[in-house]
Amino acid sequence: MMLPDIPEILAPAGSLTHVKIAAAYGADAVYAGIPRWSLRVRGNGFTPDDFAAGIEHMHAQGKKFFAVLNVIPHMRRTVSFKSALDAVAALKPDAFIMADPGLIMQARSSYPDIPIHLSVQANTVNSGTVKFWQQQGIRRCILARELTLSEIAMIREDCPDMELEIFAHGALCIAVSGRCLISGLLARRDANVGACTNSCRWGFKVHSLSAELEEYHNRPGQLMQLDEDEHGSYLFNSKDLCTLSLLPQILPLKLNSLKIEGRSRSPFYCAAICRAYRLAVDALAAGHRVPDESFEIVNSLPSRDYTTGLLVPHRPDETQQYETNCPHPGKWLVVGAVTDHTAGRINIRVKNKFSTQDKLFLFTPGGMIELDSGSLQDVHGNPCTLAPGDGYQVSLACKEDFDPELSFLIRSSSTRAN
């Protein structure tokens, strides 16, 4: 296998809209979950027809579509797996992303021509494990999030003929590569079959143990020290992963894919992060530095603050966000969808309130287009000062050429909110 000069950018797709957006904003491939058989049951907007259309759309552009079947099912759930596998295999995705050895064995036996990518849920942390799975016919290993850059470099050196993928951006779990029991214990919704409630993002409060429990835990009169404020403490709440600053160190590792997390996120999130990493990877490949626009994009979106995870050493307070589950609401808000573009004006279906005092932009695959908010008109063509909110139709002047289906009207504040 020839090692790649630059990795593919692999984007999350929670619906057919996400597929089209990801392709337009620079993704080389998308991954999408099979309902009931992937770890994002919540917010999965795909129907079988959507899956077929998504695969066709990506293939028409010379790009790839990976089908996710990475649950770790108990016995009763395995009975219906074969019919689901047959249905998605008939659509000819470019690979299956899987974690469970039993399901992998079925897929390898039934469809040997469809590559299998080993999910991060399999917790691959060393080259011996990579080689084991390679012997089982696995095409690509998605490495565990718990690895450092130096460990990834050692795995690549020891496994030069295996495709390797790492997560580059998005939410992090408190558990080893996502194999978590917190949601199952607290809400009886098992994260390992796709029903996670994100319990690790909840606020927690501390209460004194009863005398009986103190004695049971052999800690009479003692409590574990824990700081909290009036809102509680977000014990397990990791900051979001962002590797833009590490890309100059990551690209020389010759990885095959950089994965963006977020199948439950909005189409705008998918568009923005794809553009940020497309610009960054292409700039580095051309011998330039990561452009300021990439950092501007990620810092303008809502986040739990950012970390480079375990790729480089950190103190715990640099990876965890104890005070709130979303400290940065971001400075960009999608306020409308462009329905059509005629005679130098764009018609807008309003989603969130905006006015003539706001800074308005179109976010497009070609970059930001600044708009004149003072040109706002109501549905009857009369000048107005306010688009009150969802359900309203307004228009704005715009002479630029762009694709309305792939654009987002955003309102920007001057600084990122803290």
N, C-alpha and C positions, 0 to 999 in steps of 0.2 A: 504494500500500500504506500502510495506517495503521500507524504505529509503535506497538509495544506499550507499555503502562504498566509492566508487569513481564514479565520473560522466563519462558519455560517452564523447568521443571526436568526435564532429560533424564537418565534413569538407565540404567546398564548392566544387561543381562540375559544371564546365562550359561546360564539354564535357565528352564523354565516357572515354577518356584518363585520365581525372581528377579522375574519379571514380576508375579506376584501381590503379592509383598512390596513392590516399588517403588510399585505403584499404591496400596497401603494406607498407605504411609508418606509420601505426598505428591508423588510424581513426576507430572508432566503427560504424560510420554511415556517410552517405553523404546526402546533400540536393541539389536538382537540379530543375531548373525552367522549367515550361511548357511554351514554346514560346507563347507570347502574354498575358499570364496570370500570369507572375511573374515580379518582379521588377528589373530584369536584362535581358531586351530584347537584349541589346547591348552585343555582344560576346557570346550569347547562342548558343552553337554548337550542340545541341541535335536534333535528328530526332526521330520519334516514335520507329524505330528499335533500336536506341541507348538507348532509355529509357528502352526498354524491356531487352536489353543486360546488361545494368547497374544494373537493379534490380536483374537479374539472377546472375550476378557476385557477388554482395554483399550477396545475400541469400546463395550462394554456400559456402561462408566463415562464415556463421552464423552472418552476419552483416546486417545493416538496410539501407533502401533507402527511403528518404522522398521527396515527390513531392510538389513543391512550386507553389501555386496559390494565391499569396497574393496581387494582384492588388486591387485597390479601383476604380472600373469602373463607368463611367457615363452610362446612360440608354441605349444608342445605342449599347454599347459594351456587355451588359448583354445578348443580344439575342442569341449569339453563345456560351455562357458559357456551357450549358448543354451538347452539343456534345463533347466539349473538356474534360469535367468532365468524361463523359462516356468512352472516349478513354483511359484516364490515369487510371481510376479505373479498367479497364479490365486487366491492367498490374500488379495489386495487389501491389502497394507500401505499405510501412509500416505505412505511415501517410500522410495526406495532411497538409501543412502549409498554413494557410489562415488568412485574416484580416477583410474582408468585411462581416458584419452580414448577408446580403441577400444571398451572395454566400455560406456562412457557412450553412444557413438554407437549401439551395438546396442540399448541399453535405450530410448533416445529414439525410435528408429525403430519398435521393436516395441510399446512401451507408452507412448505420448506423454501419456496421462492420469495416469500415476503420477509425481509429482514426484521430482526427483533433488536430493539434497543433496551438495555437493562435499566430499569427505573432507578432513580435515586433512593427509592424505598428499599432497595436491596442492600444499601449501606456499603458500597464498595470503597475500601480504604487502603488497599495495597495491590501491588502488581500480581501477586499470586492469585488473588481473587479474580482479577481481570483475566488472567490466563486460563483459570478454571472455566469461566463463562465463555471464553473464546473457544475452548474445546467443546462446549455444548452447542456451538453454532451461533452464539450471540455476535451481532455485527458491531454494536457500539455499547460502551459502558458509560452511563451518566454517573459521574463520581460523587461520592458523599460530600455534603456541605462542610463536613468537619475537617477537611484536609487543608494544609497550608500550601502556599505556592511551591515551596521547596519539595514537599511530598508529591505534589502533582508533577513536578519536573522529573522526579525519580521514577514515577509510574510511566510517564511518557518515554523516558530513556529505556526502561526495561520492557516496554510494550510498543515498539515502533510500528507494528503492523496491525494495531487495533484502533478503531475509532473511539475517541474520548470526548466527553462533553462535561461542562461545568455550568452551574448557575451563575449568572452575571448580575442579575438585578431582581429585586422584588422582596416579598415578605419572607421572613425566616421563622422556623418553628423552634420551640424550646427543646423538642425531642430530637434524638439522633435521626437526621435526614427525614424527619416528619413522622416517624413511627411512634405516635403519641397515644397515651391512654387517658390524658386529662379530660378530654371531652366525653369519653366513654364513662369515666368514673363520676363526673359531675352532672352530666346531662343525659347519660345513657344513649349517646350518639357516637358511634365508633368512627374515629378518624380514618381507620385503616380500610373502611369500605366506602369512604367518600362522604360521610355524614358529619364532618367536624363542625363544631359550633364556635371555633376559635376561642375556647375557654381561656387560653393563655393570655388573651387580651383583656380579660375581665379585671375589674378592681377587686381587691381582697382586703378584708378587715381582720384584725387580730382580736381574739377573745381569750380571756383567761381559761385555763383548763379547770375542770372541776377537781375536787380533792381525789375522787376515785380515779379519774384519768391521770392525774399527776402521779398517783401511786402506781398505776398500771404502766406508765411510761418510765417509771423509776427516776423521776425528776421532781421530787417533792419540793415545792416552793420555788422552782426554777422555770423560767420561760425562755424560749429562744428569742434573741434580740432581733427586732425588726422595726425599721423606721417607717412611719406612715404619716400622711397628713389628713385633712378633713375629707379627702376624696378616697382614702384607702391607699393601697400600694399595689402597683402593677408588677407583681413578683416575676412573672414569666415573660414579660412583654419585650421581645427583641426589637431593636431598631431594624429598619429595612436595609437590605443589601444593596449596595451600589459600588460597582467596580470600575467606574470611569477612570478614577485616579490610578488604578493598577493596570489598566490595559497595556501601557508600555512594557510591563513585566509579563503580562499574560500572553500577548501575541507571540513572543519568541518560543513559547512552550509548544507551539504547533498543534493546538487543540482543534478538533473538528467542528465544535459547536459551542456557542455561548447562548445559554437559555435565559429567557426573561420569564419570571414567574408572574401569574396573574390571570388565570382563566375566569375568575370571578370579577375582574376589574372591568371598567367601562371601555367602550371603543376608543374614546379620546385618550385614556391612559395608554392603551395599546399603541395608538398612533404616535403619541409623544415619545414614549420610551424607545420604540423602533427607530424613530428619526434620530434621537440622541445617540444611540449606539451605532447606527449606520454612518452618521457623520464622523463619529470618533474612530471607528475601525478603518474607514476609508482614508481618513486623514493620516493615521499612523502608517497604513500600508504605503502611502505616498511619501513618507518621510517627514511628515509634519507632526505637530503636537495635537492632543485632543482639543478641538475647538471650544471656545467659550460658549457657543450656542448649546453644546451638549450639556454643559453644567447648568446653564440658564434654564434649560428645559426641565431637568430633573429637580432643580431647586424651586421651580415654580409650581410643582404638583404637590398635592397633599401627601404627607408621609409621616412615619413615626420617627423621623430623623434618620440619618444614614450611618451605616457602618460598612466596613469591608469584611465583616464576619470573622471567620477563623482563618482567612487566607493569610493574614499577617497578625502578629501578636497584639493583643489589646488588654487593657485593664477591664474588669467586668462592667464598670460604669460607662465604658466607651462602647459597649455592645448592647446593653440593656437600657430600656427607657422606663424608669420606675414611677415617674410622676403622672403620666397620662398615656392613653393608648393612641393618641394622634396629636403630638405637640405642634405640628406644622400643617395648618389647613391649606397652605399654598397661596400663591397670588393669582393663579389663573382659575377662572370658573367658566364652564360652558354655559352660555346664556341663550343660545338659539341654534336652530338648524336651518340651513339655506335650502329653500324649496325650489327656487329657480332663479335664473340670472338673465335678465332681459333689459335692453335699452338703457344700459349704464346703471342699473339698479339691481339689488338683490332682495328678493322676498324672503322673509324670515318667519319661521314658526318659533315663537318665544318659549323658552324653557325656564329661565330665571330672569328676574327683574333687572333692567338696565335703563340708563337715561342718557341724555345728551351731555351730561357731565362726566361720563365714564370714558376710559380708554378702551377702545374696541379693536379687535384684530380678527382676521380670518387665519386659522391655523390650517395650512394646506401641505400636501406632499412637497411642494416647492419652497416652503418657508412661510413666514408670517407676512400678511398683508394688512397694513394699518388702514383703518376706516375712519371716515369723518362722522363722528357721532352726532354732530349738529345737523346732518342731513336726514335725520330720522323722520319718517312719515308713517301715519296710521294706514289701515287697510284701504281707506278711501282716498289716499294720496294727500291728505292734509298734514302739514307740519305738526309735530308733537314733541314733547320733552321727555316722555316716559313710556317704556314698554313694561306694563305692570307685572307680567309674569305668565305662567303657563296658560295656554289656550288663546293667546293673542297673536295676531298677524301684523307685522310691520315691515318696513322696507328701509334700505340704506343705499346711498350712492356707492358704486364700485365699478371702475372701468377696467380692472385687472381681469385676466382670463384665468379660470380655475374650474375644477370639477366640483359642483355643489354636493354631489353624493359623498365625496371624500373629504369635505372640509368641515370645520367646526368654528362657530362664532364664539369668541371668548372675551370676557371682561378681565382686564388686568389691573391689579392694584400696583402702586408704585414700589412697594417693598413686600417681601415675603412675611406673612404674619407670623408672630411668635407666640 
